[in-house]
Amino acid sequence: MTSSGPVAPVDPHDFDWASQVGPAAVVRRVVDAAAVEDGATPLDEAALLGLRHGLGDSDLWLAGEDAFAWRHDGAVDLAVAPAARRRGLGAALAAVATAAGGPLTAWSHGNHPGAAALAARHDFDRVRDLWVMRRSLTGLPLPPHEAADGIDIRTFESGHDEEAWLKVNAEAFAHHPEQGGMTRADLDERMAEPWFDPSGFFVATRDQQLVGFHWTKVHDETPPYGEVYVVGVSPSAQGGGLGKRLTLTGLLHLASLGLPEVILYVEADNAAAIAVYERLGFTHATEDTHVQYARG
């Protein structure tokens, strides 16, 4: 690394996600400390999975041991360790990471005022709100009766359902900027994660064709909690209550594991989905909002 004031660029050859020392270790420590302080990780799942493969042709800068900025795939991720905040590190990193032209996006996981100020300073506009909704896993509605629509719900079969799932996922999320673009490699990578459990991955079939799904996730933290990881219904099966039925199936599974709470993520402008989740007892607090900013 060569130093430029408080900020130093990282040589991609020096970045090894598995290393206990060096730039990757600094990034992990900052991410972990920020997540504890803020209640939300500064790097989403896709970013964390990407860093496991190295930096490639992306750019990473460190501010000592206290902060980092990562510019990759038209996006910037920036985080400052809680103990080092309000020292100008975020501003210095943002200036370097946004200096090159071109369209960029950046997430504020938790809607921090500091992130809003940095975004305005660098001509980023607020373009997207992602809600976190929560509910207790007690007092769930009764299990759904089998519907008379010829649709059955079963668990995902690894080695059999992958391609059919990808097709329905692409159809259900055709206009979603991240979810709809998942590839077989993306799916395989997530299925290789320690948290993957096919017994919590439900698929709906009609005439042996997959038409919907609910993939749940368990976060092994203190205390542990569940997540409605993703629910999708093929356009050919929408409008008949299948989304609610699949969601409740997954919630009952998570409750059976003894988990106290479940969360989900939903676009703030997806009124139809929010209405379904509210009827199932989910609520949203203002501070549980992730904000995406964009330039260009």
N, C-alpha and C positions, 0 to 999 in steps of 0.2 A: 504494500500500500504506500502511496505517496500522500503527504498531507497538504491540504489547502485550507488554511485557517483551522477552524474546529472540525471541518468535514474532510473525510478522506475516502476516495473511491476504492472499491475492493476489486482485486484481480480475480476473475472467475476461477483461476486455477487454485486460489487459496480458499475457496468455499466448498466445504464438505459438510453436508447437513448432519452426518453422523458423528462428526468430530466433537470432542469435549472441550476443545480450545479453538481459538481463532474466530473469524467473522461469523460463522454459522452459530457458534455457541453464544456470541453476543446477541444475535437476532433472537434466538430462543429465549434467552434470559429477559430481554426487553419485552417480548411478547407475553411471557408468563407473568411478569410483574404488572404489566398494563392490564392484563385480563383480570388479575386478582383485584386491582384497585378499581377498575371501571365496570366490572361485571360483564364484560364482553371482550372477546379477543380482537386485537387490531388487525389480524389476518384471518380471512375466511378460509373455509375448507379447501377451496380450489387453489388458493395461494400457497397454503401450507403443503399441499400435495405437490405443487409445482416446484417448490424449493428443494424437495427431496431429490430432484433430478439435477440439481445444480443451477447455476445462473444462466448458462447458455449465452445468448447474445443480449441479455438484459443488463441493467446497470444497478449496482448497489453502492450506497454510500453509508459510512458510519460516522457518528459523532462520538469518538472515543468508545467507551463501554456503555454509553447511556442512551443512544438513539440510533435509528437507521431510517433511510428512505430507499425504496426499491421501485424502479421504473421498468415496467415490463408489459408487453402486449397492449400498449395504449392506455396503461393505468399506472397510477402511483400509489404505493402503500407507504405510510409514514407512521412511526411510533416513537414515543419518548418515554423512558422509564419514569414512573411517578416521582421518584426522589430527585430527578433532574429537570423537572418541568419549570416553566417560567424563567428560564435562563437564556432563551433565544435559540435553543437548539432546533426546535421545530421550524422556526423561520429560516434559519440557515440551511437546513436540509431541503425545505420546500423550494427555496430559491435555486438551489443546484439542480434538484430533480425536475423542475419545470422549465429550466432555462432553454432547452432545445424546443423548437416549435413543434406544431402538430397537435391534433386532438388528443385529449387526455381525460380520464375519469379518475375519481378518487372517492373512497368510502370513508365516512365517519361512523364507526360502529358504536353507537350510543349517542349520537347527535351532540357532540361536544361544542360548546361555544368557541373554544380555541380553534377547532377545525373550521367552523364557519368563518371566523375572522381570517384565517389563512387562505381559505377558498376565495373570499372576496378580494383579498390583496393580490391574488394571482389571476384574477378574471375568470374564476370558475363560478358557474351558476348551479343552484340547487335544482336537480332534474328528477330525482326519484326518492321516494320514501318507502322503506321496507319496515313493516311492523313486526314486532315480537308479541304474540298473544299467548296467554297462559291460563291454565286452569288446574285445580286440584284433581287428583285421580280418584277422589271419593265422590259418592253420589252420582255416578254415571247413570244415564238412562239404561233401561233394560236392554238386553241383547236384542238385535233386530230379528224379526221373524223372517224366515226364508221368503223371498219375494216370488211372486208368480210371473216373473218376467224371463224365466229360463236362464238367469245368471247365477252362477255358483261362485263362491269365494273359497280359495284354498291358499296354501303357502307356496311361495316361489320355489321352483325346482332348479337348482344350479346345474348347468350343463344342458338344460332343455329350454328354459324360458328367456334366455338373454336377448335373442334377436327379436322375438315378439314384443318383449318389454321395450326395447329401443324404439320400435316402430310406434307403439302406442304413446310412449313418452314424447316422441317428436310431434305426433299429431296433437296431443293434449297441450303441449307447450310451444306451439308453432311460433308464437309471437313473444316468447320469453327470452331475454337476452342471454341467459346462461343455461338454464335447465334444458331447453329445447335442443341445444346443440351437443348434448352428450353423445359420445362415441362409445364403441365397444371397449376401447382402451380405458376410457373414463370409468365405465361400469366395472370392468375387471379390477381396476385400481381400488375402487371403493369396496368391492367384494373381498379384496385381500386385506382390508383393514381389520384390526383386532375387534372392533365393535360390530362387525357384520354378523348378523344372525338371521338365517333364512326363516326361522320360526317366527320372526317379527316382520316378515316381508310378505304381504298379502296381495294376491292377484285375483281379479274377477274374470271369469270366462263365460262365454255364451257360444254354444255349438262348438266347444273346444277352441274357440278363438279368444285370445286375451283382449279385454275391452276396458280394463281399469286396474288400478293398483293403489296400495297404501304401503309405503316403506317406512317402518318405524326405526328409531335409533335410541339406544340407551347411553347416556353420558355417565361414565363411571367416575363421578366426582363426589365431593362431600358437601351436602348430601347428593346422592345420585338422582337423576331425573330423566324423564323420557322426552322424546321429540317426535312430532309428526314430521318426519324427514321430507317426504314428498307424497302428495296424493294427486293422481291423474286419472282422468276418464276420457276415453276416446270420444270424439264428436258423435260417433254413431250410437253411443250409449248415454249421452247427456240428457238431462231434463227429467229423469225418472227417479231421482233420489239416490243414485248409486254412489255419488261422492260422499253423501252423509253416511250411508251404510258402510262404506269402506273405512271412513274415518272412525266411526264408532267401533268397528271390528278391531282396529289397531289400538284404540284407547283402552278397550277391555283387556286386550293382551298386555299392555303396559301396566295396567292396574293389577293384573294377576301376578306380576313380578314384585309387587309390594312397593312400587315407586310412589313417592308422595305427590309429584307434580309433573306436568307435561307442558312443553312449549311448542310453538310452530312459528314459521315465518310466512308472511303474506304481503303482497304488494298493497300499499295503502289505498290505491285506486281500484282494487278488485272488490267492488261492492258485493257482488254475488257470493264470492267465497267468504268474505267477512261475515255476511249474514248467516251463512251456514255455520260458521264457527261460533258466532255469538249464540245461536240457538242451541249449540252443544255446550254452552257455558264458558266459553273462552272470553277473556277480557284483555284490553290493551291499556297500558299506562303511557303517558306522553314520553317519559324518559326511555321507554322501550322502543325506540325508533332508530333505525339505521338510515343514514342519509347519503345519497350519492350525488357528487358534484361533477360537473363536466365543463371542459373548455373546448371551444371549437365545435 
